[in-house]
Amino acid sequence: MNVNGHVSGDIDTHGGGERPPCTGLTPDVLPEVQKPVLAENSQTGVSTRNALSGTALKTIKRKLKDVPHWYALRVTYGREKKAYDYLDGKHVEAYYPTITTIKIVDGKRKSVEESRLPNIFFARGTEEEIKSFVYDNVNLPYLRFYYRHFHEGTRIVKEPLVVPDYQIESLKIMCASEAEDIIIVPSDVYKFKKGQTVRIIDGAFKGVIGKVARYHGQQRVAVIIDGLLTIASAYVPSAFLEKNEENS
């Protein structure tokens, strides 16, 4: 497949110096809610801010809650599989990233399936649907939302962390690949956030949308779920990349 020409020479990988390798989840502070552009009435000079921050804004938020989304959920004591099986049994769409490792059990080599993202999995539904499980302290006392925090005036408000569909699909592609050099990027590495948004159009990670940067000496594409984690692909050549403005 000839993919030359999909990427111009200015794909910004923001190389820079490398930091010592380590892994972990990103505890980054979450961005504030993006406020709508507010017009000013040319006749009265009065901003529409008050109107949008009142009943209309509440209506918009209420409608958004009625639409199914992917939610990031956390569990305690490595019970991701148990929580996933429970939701799956209730016909809830869920995603539990796993990895198969070889361990020595009773002196024998054995394939063991483990969580790729410890204590994390994802479920899709309306906020109220997912809340019914998160607040089920009888069957799921170890299940909780991950939250994003933002300001409303002087108050700090929190709401369940919603993960865009394209990021879940990218995460699925990345975790399903047989590449071994996939990395959970430490929270103090910011180069991916500055990188250009691209789509991978060929190879093992075809379909992934993320930020491109050089890390550990190789060009990679990372899925950044703000406030939760950043996971980077193995090496991806520039010929396999195209710019993606839609999800910038």
WORA-V309394 format. One record per pair of residues at least 12 apart in sequence whose ideal C-beta (glycine too) atoms are under 10 Angstrom apart, sorted by sequence separation. I is the first residue (numbers start at 1). J is the second residue. D is the distance in Angstrom with one decimal. If there is no record, write none. Layout:
I/J/D
I/J/D
This chain:
36/48/9.2
38/50/9.6
84/96/4.0
100/112/7.0
101/113/8.1
146/158/10.0
147/159/6.5
148/160/7.8
149/161/9.8
197/209/7.0
198/210/7.0
200/212/9.2
209/221/8.2
210/222/5.0
211/223/8.3
220/232/4.4
221/233/4.9
36/49/9.3
38/51/9.2
39/52/9.7
83/96/8.3
99/112/9.5
100/113/5.4
101/114/5.8
130/143/9.6
145/158/8.9
147/160/6.2
148/161/4.9
197/210/7.2
198/211/7.6
208/221/5.8
210/223/4.7
211/224/6.1
220/233/5.1
221/234/9.5
35/49/8.7
38/52/6.4
73/87/8.8
80/94/10.0
84/98/9.5
98/112/10.0
99/113/7.5
100/114/7.7
131/145/8.1
145/159/8.7
146/160/7.4
147/161/6.0
148/162/7.9
197/211/6.0
198/212/4.9
208/222/9.3
209/223/7.8
210/224/6.8
218/232/9.3
219/233/9.4
220/234/6.9
221/235/9.8
37/52/10.0
38/53/9.2
81/96/6.6
98/113/5.0
99/114/5.9
130/145/7.7
145/160/4.3
146/161/4.3
195/210/8.4
196/211/7.0
197/212/8.0
205/220/9.4
208/223/7.0
215/230/10.0
218/233/9.4
219/234/10.0
220/235/6.5
221/236/5.5
36/52/6.2
80/96/5.7
98/114/6.5
99/115/7.7
100/116/9.8
144/160/9.7
145/161/6.8
146/162/9.9
195/211/4.0
196/212/5.6
205/221/6.8
216/232/8.7
218/234/7.4
219/235/6.2
220/236/6.3
35/52/8.6
36/53/9.8
80/97/8.9
81/98/8.2
96/113/9.9
98/115/6.1
99/116/4.4
146/163/9.2
194/211/7.8
195/212/4.7
196/213/8.7
215/232/5.8
218/235/4.2
219/236/5.9
35/53/9.1
80/98/8.7
97/115/6.9
98/116/5.8
99/117/9.4
127/145/9.3
192/210/7.7
193/211/6.5
195/213/4.0
215/233/9.8
216/234/10.0
217/235/9.1
218/236/8.4
219/237/7.2
96/115/7.1
97/116/4.1
98/117/9.2
192/211/4.4
194/213/7.3
195/214/8.9
211/230/8.6
213/232/8.1
216/235/9.3
218/237/10.0
219/238/6.9
221/240/9.1
36/56/10.0
96/116/8.9
97/117/5.2
123/143/9.3
191/211/8.6
192/212/7.9
193/213/8.7
195/215/9.7
210/230/9.0
212/232/9.8
215/235/9.8
221/241/7.4
36/57/8.5
73/94/8.5
96/117/8.8
191/212/9.7
192/213/4.8
200/221/5.9
210/231/8.8
211/232/9.1
212/233/9.5
214/235/9.8
219/240/9.7
35/57/9.8
121/143/9.4
191/213/4.3
192/214/9.9
199/221/8.8
210/232/8.1
219/241/8.4
70/93/8.6
71/94/9.8
97/120/7.9
98/121/9.7
119/142/9.6
182/205/9.3
190/213/9.3
191/214/7.5
192/215/7.4
198/221/6.2
210/233/7.6
36/60/8.9
70/94/9.4
96/120/9.0
97/121/7.4
122/146/9.8
179/203/9.4
189/213/8.6
191/215/6.9
195/219/9.8
197/221/9.4
212/236/7.7
68/93/8.3
70/95/7.6
96/121/4.5
97/122/8.4
119/144/10.0
179/204/5.6
195/220/9.4
196/221/9.9
208/233/6.5
95/121/6.5
96/122/7.9
120/146/7.8
134/160/8.1
174/200/9.5
177/203/9.0
178/204/7.0
179/205/7.6
189/215/7.0
195/221/8.4
210/236/9.8
212/238/8.8
94/121/6.4
95/122/4.5
96/123/9.5
173/200/8.3
177/204/4.4
195/222/7.6
197/224/10.0
33/61/9.8
94/122/6.5
95/123/7.7
176/204/9.2
177/205/6.1
185/213/9.4
192/220/8.2
205/233/4.9
208/236/8.5
93/122/9.1
94/123/4.5
95/124/8.0
131/160/7.9
170/199/9.2
176/205/9.8
177/206/9.6
192/221/8.5
193/222/8.8
195/224/9.5
204/233/8.2
205/234/7.7
212/241/6.4
93/123/7.0
94/124/7.2
130/160/7.2
170/200/8.7
174/204/9.0
185/215/6.9
192/222/4.2
203/233/9.3
204/234/7.6
205/235/9.9
206/236/9.9
84/115/9.3
92/123/5.6
93/124/4.2
94/125/9.2
173/204/8.5
174/205/6.2
177/208/9.1
185/216/9.8
191/222/9.1
192/223/9.2
193/224/6.4
203/234/9.4
205/236/6.2
212/243/9.5
81/113/8.2
92/124/7.4
93/125/7.2
127/159/8.5
173/205/6.0
183/215/7.2
192/224/6.0
203/235/9.5
204/236/8.8
208/240/10.0
81/114/9.1
90/123/10.0
92/125/6.0
127/160/6.2
166/199/9.4
173/206/7.3
174/207/9.5
183/216/7.3
189/222/9.2
193/226/9.1
200/233/7.5
203/236/6.6
208/241/10.0
80/114/9.3
81/115/7.2
87/121/8.7
173/207/5.1
174/208/5.9
202/236/9.1
203/237/7.8
206/240/7.7
210/244/8.9
80/115/4.7
88/123/9.5
127/162/8.6
170/205/8.4
172/207/9.1
173/208/5.2
181/216/8.3
183/218/9.9
185/220/8.9
202/237/8.8
205/240/7.9
209/244/5.6
78/114/8.7
79/115/9.7
80/116/9.7
87/123/5.6
94/130/9.9
172/208/9.4
173/209/9.6
174/210/8.6
200/236/5.9
203/239/9.3
204/240/9.6
211/247/9.9
78/115/7.0
80/117/8.1
84/121/5.5
87/124/9.8
92/129/7.4
170/207/7.1
171/208/8.5
181/218/7.9
183/220/7.7
185/222/6.2
193/230/8.3
200/237/9.9
202/239/7.6
203/240/5.0
209/246/8.5
210/247/8.7
211/248/9.3
80/118/7.6
83/121/6.6
84/122/9.3
87/125/9.0
92/130/7.9
169/207/6.8
170/208/4.4
182/220/9.0
185/223/9.9
192/230/6.0
198/236/8.7
201/239/8.9
202/240/4.5
203/241/9.8
209/247/5.3
80/119/6.6
84/123/8.4
90/129/9.7
94/133/9.9
122/161/9.9
124/163/9.3
169/208/8.3
170/209/5.3
171/210/9.5
181/220/8.6
183/222/8.7
185/224/8.5
192/231/10.0
201/240/6.0
202/241/9.0
209/248/9.9
75/115/9.3
78/118/6.8
79/119/8.4
80/120/7.0
81/121/8.6
83/123/8.7
92/132/9.7
169/209/8.1
170/210/6.0
190/230/9.6
192/232/6.9
198/238/9.4
200/240/5.6
201/241/7.1
202/242/9.8
78/119/6.9
80/121/4.9
92/133/7.3
122/163/6.3
124/165/8.7
166/207/9.3
167/208/9.7
189/230/7.6
199/240/9.5
200/241/6.2
201/242/5.5
77/119/8.4
79/121/9.8
90/132/9.3
166/208/9.3
167/209/7.6
187/229/9.0
198/240/9.2
199/241/7.3
200/242/8.4
74/117/10.0
75/118/9.4
76/119/6.9
87/130/8.9
90/133/7.6
166/209/5.3
167/210/8.2
187/230/7.9
189/232/9.0
198/241/4.5
199/242/5.4
201/244/9.9
74/118/9.8
75/119/5.6
124/168/8.0
166/210/9.4
185/229/8.0
186/230/8.4
198/242/6.4
199/243/7.9
200/244/9.6
72/117/9.7
74/119/5.4
75/120/7.9
122/167/9.7
164/209/9.4
184/229/6.3
185/230/4.2
196/241/8.8
198/243/6.0
199/244/4.4
73/119/9.4
74/120/6.0
75/121/7.2
87/133/6.2
122/168/6.2
184/230/7.3
185/231/6.9
197/243/7.2
198/244/5.6
73/120/7.3
74/121/8.4
86/133/7.7
174/221/8.7
183/230/9.0
184/231/5.6
185/232/5.2
196/243/6.5
197/244/4.9
199/246/9.0
72/120/6.6
73/121/5.8
174/222/9.3
175/223/9.8
183/231/7.1
184/232/8.0
196/244/8.6
197/245/7.2
199/247/8.3
25/74/10.0
72/121/8.3
73/122/6.6
90/139/9.6
122/171/8.2
174/223/6.5
182/231/6.5
183/232/4.8
196/245/9.7
197/246/8.4
198/247/9.6
71/121/9.9
72/122/5.9
73/123/5.8
83/133/8.3
86/136/8.9
122/172/9.7
173/223/9.3
182/232/6.9
183/233/8.5
197/247/5.7
198/248/9.8
71/122/6.7
72/123/8.8
170/221/8.6
181/232/9.0
182/233/6.3
183/234/8.4
197/248/4.3
70/122/5.3
71/123/5.7
170/222/9.6
171/223/5.5
181/233/8.2
182/234/6.1
196/248/8.1
70/123/7.3
71/124/7.4
86/139/6.4
87/140/8.5
170/223/4.8
181/234/3.9
69/123/9.7
70/124/4.9
71/125/7.5
86/140/6.3
117/171/8.7
169/223/9.6
171/225/7.9
179/233/7.1
180/234/7.4
181/235/7.2
69/124/6.8
70/125/8.9
71/126/9.7
116/171/9.4
168/223/9.1
170/225/9.9
179/234/4.1
68/124/5.7
69/125/7.7
71/127/7.6
83/139/9.5
87/143/8.8
167/223/5.6
175/231/8.1
177/233/7.9
178/234/9.9
179/235/8.7
68/125/5.4
69/126/7.6
73/130/7.6
83/140/6.1
86/143/8.5
166/223/9.2
167/224/8.1
168/225/9.1
174/231/6.3
177/234/7.9
179/236/9.9
67/125/10.0
68/126/5.6
69/127/7.5
71/129/9.5
82/140/8.8
116/174/9.5
117/175/8.4
167/225/5.9
171/229/9.3
174/232/8.6
67/126/6.8
68/127/9.2
71/130/5.0
83/142/7.1
116/175/5.6
167/226/9.7
174/233/5.8
66/126/5.8
67/127/9.0
70/130/9.5
71/131/9.3
73/133/8.4
74/134/9.9
82/142/8.1
83/143/5.2
163/223/9.6
171/231/6.9
173/233/9.1
174/234/9.2
65/126/6.4
66/127/8.2
68/129/7.8
69/130/8.6
73/134/7.1
79/140/8.9
82/143/9.4
164/225/8.8
167/228/10.0
170/231/9.1
64/126/9.6
65/127/4.4
66/128/8.1
68/130/9.3
71/133/9.9
79/141/9.8
80/142/9.8
163/225/5.7
64/127/8.4
65/128/6.9
71/134/8.5
79/142/5.2
80/143/9.8
163/226/9.3
170/233/9.3
78/142/9.6
79/143/8.1
161/225/7.9
75/140/8.4
76/141/8.9
77/142/6.5
161/226/8.1
163/228/7.8
65/131/9.7
76/142/4.5
116/182/8.4
118/184/9.6
161/227/6.4
73/140/9.6
75/142/5.1
76/143/8.6
117/184/7.7
161/228/6.5
74/142/9.0
75/143/5.6
76/144/8.2
95/163/9.5
116/184/8.7
74/143/7.7
75/144/7.6
73/143/6.1
74/144/5.3
73/144/6.9
74/145/7.6
73/145/6.3
74/146/5.6
72/145/7.5
73/146/6.9
74/147/9.9
95/168/6.3
71/145/6.6
72/146/4.2
95/169/9.8
97/171/6.7
71/146/7.9
72/147/9.2
97/172/7.8
72/148/9.3
95/171/7.6
99/175/7.5
95/172/6.7
97/174/8.8
98/175/7.7
170/247/9.5
97/175/4.4
98/176/9.9
148/226/7.3
149/227/8.2
166/244/9.3
96/175/9.9
97/176/8.9
146/225/9.0
148/227/5.7
95/175/9.0
147/227/8.3
148/228/9.1
166/246/8.7
167/247/8.6
99/180/9.7
146/227/7.2
166/247/5.9
146/228/5.8
99/182/9.0
146/229/9.9
164/247/7.7
73/160/8.8
74/161/9.7
72/160/8.0
73/161/9.0
71/160/5.4
72/161/4.6
71/161/6.7
72/162/8.0
69/160/8.7
70/161/9.4
71/162/6.3
72/163/5.5
25/117/8.1
69/161/9.8
70/162/6.8
71/163/7.1
25/118/8.6
69/162/4.6
70/163/4.4
25/119/8.8
65/159/9.3
69/163/7.6
70/164/7.5
25/120/7.9
57/152/9.9
65/160/9.5
67/162/9.8
69/164/8.4
70/165/6.5
69/165/8.2
72/168/9.7
68/165/9.7
70/167/8.0
61/159/8.9
64/162/8.7
70/168/4.9
53/152/8.5
69/168/9.8
70/169/9.7
53/153/8.9
70/171/9.7
122/225/9.5
120/225/9.4
122/228/9.9
117/225/9.9
120/228/7.2
120/229/7.3
117/228/8.9
117/229/6.7
117/231/7.9
33/148/8.5
116/231/8.6
30/146/9.8
32/148/9.4
33/149/9.9
34/150/9.5
30/147/8.3
31/148/8.1
32/149/8.7
33/150/4.5
30/148/4.2
31/149/9.7
32/150/4.5
33/151/8.2
29/148/9.7
30/149/5.6
31/150/7.6
32/151/5.6
33/152/8.2
29/149/7.7
30/150/6.9
32/152/9.4
25/146/9.9
32/156/10.0
33/157/8.6
32/157/10.0
33/159/8.7
30/158/9.2
30/159/9.9
30/161/7.8
97/231/9.0
72/225/6.8
74/228/9.1
70/225/9.9
72/227/8.7
72/228/5.5
72/229/8.9
26/184/8.7
25/184/7.1
26/185/7.3
28/187/5.9
23/183/6.9
24/184/6.5
25/185/9.7
26/186/7.7
27/187/5.4
28/188/9.7
22/183/9.6
23/184/4.4
24/185/8.6
25/186/9.1
26/187/4.1
27/188/10.0
21/183/7.8
22/184/9.1
23/185/8.0
24/186/5.5
25/187/7.3
26/188/9.0
28/190/8.9
22/185/9.3
23/186/6.8
24/187/6.5
26/189/8.8
21/185/9.9
22/186/5.1
24/188/9.4
26/190/9.9
21/186/8.4
22/187/9.9
28/193/8.7
19/185/9.8
20/186/8.9
22/188/9.0
19/186/7.1
22/189/9.4
26/193/9.9
19/188/6.8
19/189/6.0
18/189/9.0
19/191/9.4
16/189/9.8
18/191/9.4
16/190/9.7
17/191/9.6
16/191/6.0
14/190/8.9
15/191/7.8
14/191/4.6
13/191/8.0
14/192/8.2
16/194/9.4
12/191/9.8
13/192/9.6
14/193/9.2
14/194/4.9
13/194/9.6
14/195/5.5
12/194/7.5
13/195/6.2
14/196/8.8
12/195/5.8
13/196/7.9
11/195/8.5
12/196/4.5
11/196/5.6
12/197/10.0
13/198/9.9
10/196/8.1
12/198/9.7
11/198/6.8
7/196/9.5
7/198/7.5
6/198/9.5
6/199/9.0
7/201/9.0
21/215/9.3
6/201/6.0
21/216/6.4
31/226/6.3
6/202/9.0
18/214/8.2
19/215/8.9
28/224/9.0
30/226/5.6
31/227/8.4
14/211/9.3
16/213/8.6
18/215/7.2
19/216/9.3
29/226/9.1
30/227/4.0
3/201/5.7
13/211/9.6
14/212/8.7
15/213/7.7
16/214/7.8
18/216/6.3
26/224/7.9
28/226/6.6
29/227/7.4
30/228/9.1
3/202/5.3
12/211/9.4
13/212/5.5
14/213/5.2
15/214/4.4
16/215/9.8
18/217/6.8
26/225/8.2
28/227/5.8
1/201/8.5
2/202/9.8
3/203/9.4
12/212/7.3
13/213/5.0
14/214/7.3
15/215/9.2
25/225/9.6
26/226/8.1
27/227/7.7
28/228/8.7
1/202/5.8
11/212/5.9
12/213/8.1
13/214/4.6
14/215/9.8
26/227/7.1
27/228/9.2
28/229/9.6
1/203/9.8
11/213/9.8
13/215/8.9
15/217/9.2
25/227/9.4
26/228/6.7
27/229/9.8
28/230/8.6
25/228/6.6
26/229/5.5
15/219/9.1
25/229/4.8
26/230/5.3
1/206/9.9
7/212/9.4
13/218/9.8
24/229/8.6
25/230/8.7
26/231/9.8
13/219/5.6
24/230/9.9
25/231/9.9
13/220/8.7
11/219/8.4
13/221/9.9
23/231/9.9
13/238/8.8
11/238/6.0
13/241/9.9
9/238/8.3
7/237/9.6
8/238/9.5
11/241/6.1
7/238/5.4
11/242/9.3
6/238/9.1
7/239/7.0
11/243/7.5
6/239/7.5
7/240/8.3
10/243/9.2
3/237/9.3
4/238/9.5
5/239/9.0
6/240/8.3
7/241/4.7
8/242/9.4
3/238/9.7
4/239/5.8
6/241/7.0
7/242/5.6
8/243/7.5
3/239/5.2
6/242/4.0
7/243/6.9
2/239/8.9
3/240/6.3
5/242/9.3
6/243/8.3
1/239/9.8
3/241/8.6
1/240/9.6
3/242/8.0
